[in-house]
């Protein structure tokens, strides 16, 4: 689950499709994207798994993994909104976006 949370962090703060003036994808290779490193993560990460045995698989097993990605971007956007008063409806949320909306009257960037 921690790997999926890191993927959510990348989605929320780093991943963007950039197009050139002619509409071609400018960052379409893996080398063009910044990936999170250990320096981007907290020192400690704890996961809590609650088993209930009601899953559709054998012995009540249930898939566990990519569902954790869903809450990461929302949690980060909510934390930024609480800290700055600016709300964001598009990803990634970059330092440049936060600087551009801080101090503005509305403080909202629409997608």
Secondary structure, 3 states (H helix, E strand, C coil): CHHHHHHHHHHHHCCCCCECCCCCECCCCHHHCCCCCHHHCCCCCCCCCCCCCCCCCHHHCCCCCHHHHHHHHHHHHHHHHHHHCCEECCCCCCHHHHHHHCCCCCCEECC
